[in-house]
Amino acid sequence: MKFIAHINIMPLKELLDPQGKAVNNSLHNLGLTGVNDVRVGKHIHLSLEAQTKEAAEDMTREACKKLLANQVMESFDFTVSEA
């Protein structure tokens, strides 16, 4: 079966996010002073084939842990659905 995984990778809340800080400051410079905090991350789509949804979730989790996310500095979550 074919599946699509949607993965969100974000910097850990405990760590400074310099890119988010820069975006936040730029938004304030544009007059959008109501914005209080910006965190910048990544969104990744994976197309994969697996026998079951659980197997697709396992493959996605493994990809995140081994390559896509640096778990020292980032957290991840994902959803998997049939393509």
N, C-alpha and C positions, 0 to 999 in steps of 0.2 A: 504494500500500500504506500501511497505517497502522502507525505506530511509536510507542513510548513511550520517552522519554529520562529517565533518572534521573541527576540532576546533583548532585554534592557540591561545595560551595564552602567553603573553610576559610581562615582567616587564615594568612599566610605564617609558617613556623616561626620565622623570624628576628625577627618583630615581637611585641611585647607584646599579649596578648589580655585586655583588662580584664574582659570579660564572663566569660571562662573563669576568670580569677583570682577573681572574685566568687563564682562557682559553687563553685570549689574550697574557698574559705574557708567558705562556707555548709555544704558537706558535712562539713568538719572540725567545725564547730559542732554538727552533728547527730550527731557521734560516729563518722563514717565517716573515720577518720584514715588508713586504708590508701590513700586516693586521693592520688596524687602530682601529677597534672597534668590539667587540664581545658582543652580547646580547644573553643570553641563556633563552629559554622558554620551553613550553610543547606543544606537538601536540597530540590531543586525537581524536579517531574515535568512533563514537556512531552508533550503528545500532538501528533503531527505526521504529515503525509502527504508521502511522497516516493516516487520511482520505485524506489530501491534503499536498502539499509541504509547503504551508503557515502554516499549523498546525504543521508540522515537524520542521519548522524554529522557531515557537513559543516555542515548547518543548525544542529545543536546547538552545535558548536564556534563558529560565527559568533555565535550568540545569546549564548554565554558571553563571548566576547571583546568584543562590541559593547555589551552591556547588563547581563548578569547578574552578572559578576564584575569587580571593580576589580583589574586585574592588578598594580597597584602594591602593593596590600596583601593580595591574596587569590590563592590557587591554585584550580584546579578540575579535576575529573575526572568522567567520565560513562560510562554504558553505554546502549546503544540496543538495543531488542529489538522484535520484531514484536508488534503489539497483538492 
